[in-house]
């Protein structure tokens, strides 16, 4: 699977299926942050991209460890294998993560993530998926694919649950001709510099093997006009243009014992009063009916 995304402008993704139906799901995920240029053509027909090794990871995964010289840290059930880094095994109630120790101060970048999700499943059900992060905080376990729920930054979720209607459109390239097609595009994504890259996964009642094969970050050189420079200036908080976010409402305080008693008491009084009024009206109606017969 491939995707493209813009730190200050837009993000877009392409999708490609690399395995047969019902087989292992091996995906390539491409994130491009820029100002609207393609992953290979930047500026007036020129190409400028540079691999940033301090933000990249590939076999034999020498940069993973717990020491001060390590560029990547493991968390939870994640472990280094010979051909991949396994975030979670195909077991229930596991979570694992991999985080870069070096904050990213690049303005325009492209991230390629190669991962594989596979397992026995449970009655052809799989779970729970993985997430790719660019966030302010790192190494914070939580319920959102193994990461904290109230994060600041960007999270790209590869979920096993269906999306809401009209939120995502996936196009296949079964023949493998590298004809990338748009999968999802969100304009106006703006992200600060100095955040951390990471990936995490979690399993619950359903499980899968979630394997990270490689993660490569490329710095892009984007030629901008003075107007574009003003538009794509540095930001301090993550934001998305023209997207209405859910309103944050404070939860109502719980009712006290006295308030609950008064509510129940007046509800009973009102019920009794309504019953009495109903009986009186019914008796009057019966009296009027008898008078008409006489």
Secondary structure, DSSP 8 states (H G I E B T S, - for coil): -EEEE-TEEEEEEE----S-TTS-EEEEEEEEESSS--SS-BTTTB--EEE-GGG-B-TT-TTBSSSTT-SEEEEET-EE-SS-EEEE-SSSS-EEEEEESS-B--SSEEEEEEEEEE---BTTB---EEEEEEES--S---SBTTB-SS-SEEEEEEESS---TTS------TT------EEEEEEEEE--SSBEEEEEEE-SSS--EEEEEEEEEEEE-----HHHHHHT---SS-EETT--------------HHHHHHHHHHHHHHHHHHHHHHHHHHHHHHHHHHHHH-
